[in-house]
């Protein structure tokens, strides 16, 4: 089966990080930026790197972007350029368009013009850090919606040595344990009689308020 092909427009810290990560995983990546130096820095990492103006419709069409499976618009501070590039790409018929937003308003505009997925790197990273500072047992945090999230939670002393059945997380907090990681081993179908060891990591999904209640209970 053919691997998907990606194009990343805007090679600032976020865009270049996305392009490098995709290239490391063996995907074909076209990296685009108006800044020739940024393009040069990535030229030996990605499949192709091109200096081009993302607001120039003719330039984008000449790169054949409609043939890529996913195009990521990672343009930083220039909101007008981000919106214009996204409009051009939607008009070209790009199969999936992902765009970085600087603010909620910017994100609303991107949604309205048909961007398939809007991401907020700074906001999301801030939320993750705040969550980790408030809940010391939480290793990672992913917001699924304004009401629901997934957390990776290190097993506390109150969990160690007990079976999932004894913890009764679903009944007590309304949250579901999706997986348990023990060292390098990942158990993606945890059973009620699985015993938690100290240092294990639980992947738990639930409503935000329920997750917070659970985190508080097990961190006390």
VMD Tcl script that draws the C-alpha trace (Angstrom):
set ca {
  {0.00 0.00 0.00}
  {1.31 3.46 -0.94}
  {2.44 5.60 1.97}
  {0.75 9.01 2.25}
  {2.69 12.01 1.00}
  {2.91 15.24 3.00}
  {3.62 18.89 2.26}
  {4.48 21.36 5.01}
  {4.18 25.09 4.32}
  {5.98 27.37 6.77}
  {9.27 26.16 8.23}
  {9.41 27.95 11.56}
  {9.96 25.94 14.74}
  {6.62 24.14 14.49}
  {6.62 23.49 10.74}
  {10.22 22.31 10.59}
  {9.58 20.01 13.58}
  {6.59 18.43 11.79}
  {8.56 18.03 8.56}
  {11.55 16.44 10.31}
  {9.36 14.06 12.31}
  {7.51 12.87 9.18}
  {10.78 12.44 7.27}
  {12.27 10.43 10.16}
  {9.31 8.05 9.90}
  {10.12 7.45 6.24}
  {7.39 9.57 4.62}
  {7.83 11.65 1.49}
  {7.78 15.31 2.58}
  {7.77 18.50 0.51}
  {8.85 21.45 2.68}
  {7.99 24.99 1.54}
  {8.93 28.41 2.89}
  {9.54 31.87 1.48}
  {12.80 32.03 3.46}
  {15.58 30.41 1.42}
  {17.76 29.83 4.50}
  {15.04 27.79 6.23}
  {14.58 25.78 3.06}
  {18.31 25.12 2.84}
  {18.43 23.92 6.46}
  {15.86 21.21 5.71}
  {16.98 20.33 2.19}
  {18.96 17.25 3.25}
  {16.32 16.04 5.73}
  {13.12 16.00 3.68}
  {12.41 14.61 0.20}
  {12.10 18.04 -1.43}
  {12.52 21.57 -0.07}
  {11.39 24.57 -2.09}
  {11.51 28.34 -1.59}
  {8.09 29.70 -2.59}
  {5.53 32.30 -1.56}
  {2.59 30.46 0.04}
  {0.20 33.25 -1.02}
  {1.14 32.90 -4.69}
  {-1.53 30.68 -6.24}
  {0.47 30.02 -9.39}
  {3.52 28.96 -7.36}
  {1.48 26.54 -5.24}
  {-0.24 25.03 -8.28}
  {3.12 24.52 -9.99}
  {4.25 22.40 -7.02}
  {1.39 19.95 -7.58}
  {0.12 20.22 -4.03}
  {-3.29 18.80 -4.93}
  {-1.52 15.46 -5.43}
  {-0.34 15.31 -1.82}
  {-2.47 13.40 0.69}
  {-2.04 15.97 3.48}
  {-0.88 19.58 3.38}
  {0.04 21.31 6.65}
  {-0.09 25.12 6.74}
  {2.29 25.93 9.60}
  {2.72 29.64 8.89}
  {3.51 31.47 12.11}
  {2.78 35.11 12.88}
  {1.36 36.18 9.48}
  {-2.31 35.32 9.97}
  {-3.31 36.88 6.65}
  {-0.83 34.66 4.78}
  {-2.08 31.60 6.68}
  {-5.70 32.28 5.71}
  {-4.88 33.13 2.08}
  {-2.71 30.03 1.63}
  {-5.46 27.86 3.14}
  {-8.06 29.38 0.79}
  {-5.86 28.70 -2.24}
  {-5.22 25.11 -1.16}
  {-8.92 24.41 -0.55}
  {-9.70 25.82 -3.98}
  {-7.05 23.52 -5.47}
  {-8.81 20.49 -3.98}
  {-6.16 19.31 -1.50}
  {-7.52 16.03 0.01}
  {-6.75 16.96 3.63}
  {-5.73 20.39 4.87}
  {-4.32 20.92 8.37}
  {-3.54 24.44 9.58}
  {-1.93 25.98 12.64}
  {-3.92 28.73 14.38}
  {-2.47 31.54 16.47}
  {-5.74 32.29 18.30}
  {-9.33 31.11 18.69}
  {-10.50 33.75 16.19}
  {-7.87 32.68 13.66}
  {-9.02 29.09 14.15}
  {-12.68 30.00 13.59}
  {-11.80 31.66 10.28}
  {-9.79 28.60 9.19}
  {-12.72 26.32 10.05}
  {-15.13 28.55 8.09}
  {-13.04 28.38 4.92}
  {-13.03 24.58 5.11}
  {-9.74 23.61 6.78}
  {-10.13 19.96 7.81}
  {-8.15 20.15 11.05}
  {-7.11 23.25 13.00}
  {-4.39 22.89 15.61}
  {-3.29 25.24 18.41}
  {0.29 24.20 19.35}
  {0.97 27.00 21.86}
  {-2.42 26.73 23.59}
  {-2.29 22.94 23.75}
  {1.26 22.90 25.11}
  {0.28 25.45 27.74}
  {-2.68 23.33 28.83}
  {-0.51 20.22 29.00}
  {2.12 21.92 31.14}
  {-0.49 23.41 33.48}
  {-2.12 20.00 33.87}
  {1.21 18.36 34.69}
  {2.07 21.08 37.23}
  {-1.30 20.70 38.98}
  {-1.30 16.88 38.88}
  {2.24 15.57 39.53}
  {1.28 11.97 38.63}
  {0.13 13.01 35.14}
  {2.81 12.39 32.50}
  {0.86 13.54 29.46}
  {-2.52 15.02 28.68}
  {-4.50 15.16 25.43}
  {-7.72 17.12 25.03}
  {-10.20 15.20 22.84}
  {-12.94 17.86 23.08}
  {-13.77 20.74 25.43}
  {-15.33 18.17 27.80}
  {-13.22 15.02 27.38}
  {-9.51 14.18 27.60}
  {-7.03 11.32 27.75}
  {-4.33 11.31 30.43}
  {-1.24 9.19 30.94}
  {-0.99 8.76 34.69}
  {1.83 7.21 36.69}
  {0.57 4.65 39.22}
  {0.66 6.17 42.70}
  {1.25 4.38 45.98}
  {-2.51 4.03 46.40}
  {-2.66 2.01 43.16}
  {0.46 -0.15 43.44}
  {-0.18 -3.81 44.16}
  {-3.92 -3.59 43.55}
  {-6.03 -5.04 40.76}
  {-8.04 -2.83 38.42}
  {-11.16 -4.37 39.94}
  {-10.14 -3.09 43.37}
  {-9.43 0.42 42.09}
  {-12.95 0.48 40.58}
  {-12.07 3.55 38.47}
  {-15.05 3.26 36.12}
  {-17.68 3.00 38.87}
  {-16.12 5.57 41.21}
  {-15.07 8.23 38.73}
  {-16.78 7.41 35.42}
  {-13.39 7.05 33.66}
  {-12.11 4.15 31.58}
  {-8.61 2.64 31.69}
  {-7.75 2.12 28.02}
  {-4.24 0.71 28.46}
  {-1.50 -0.02 31.00}
  {2.20 0.42 30.19}
  {4.69 -1.59 32.25}
  {8.23 -0.68 31.19}
  {8.31 -1.24 27.43}
  {5.27 -3.54 27.42}
  {1.86 -2.05 26.56}
  {-1.34 -3.85 27.60}
  {-4.09 -2.40 25.37}
  {-6.81 -4.75 26.65}
  {-6.53 -4.47 30.43}
  {-8.72 -6.86 32.43}
  {-10.33 -6.44 35.82}
  {-7.86 -8.84 37.47}
  {-4.73 -7.15 36.05}
  {-2.55 -5.99 38.93}
  {-0.93 -2.54 38.92}
  {2.76 -2.32 39.77}
  {4.55 0.77 41.04}
  {5.89 2.71 38.07}
  {3.17 1.47 35.69}
  {1.48 4.09 33.51}
  {-2.30 4.07 33.07}
  {-3.90 5.58 29.96}
  {-7.30 6.85 31.09}
  {-10.14 8.55 29.16}
  {-13.05 10.46 30.66}
  {-14.74 13.78 31.27}
  {-12.34 16.47 32.41}
  {-13.96 16.97 35.82}
  {-14.03 13.20 36.44}
  {-10.37 12.84 35.48}
  {-9.43 15.69 37.83}
  {-11.35 14.08 40.69}
  {-9.60 10.77 40.03}
  {-6.17 12.45 39.89}
  {-6.78 14.25 43.17}
  {-7.93 11.06 44.90}
  {-4.91 8.99 43.88}
  {-2.35 11.75 44.50}
  {-3.41 12.36 48.11}
}
mol new
graphics top color blue
foreach p $ca { graphics top sphere $p radius 0.5 }
foreach p [lrange $ca 0 end-1] q [lrange $ca 1 end] { graphics top cylinder $p $q radius 0.2 }
display resetview
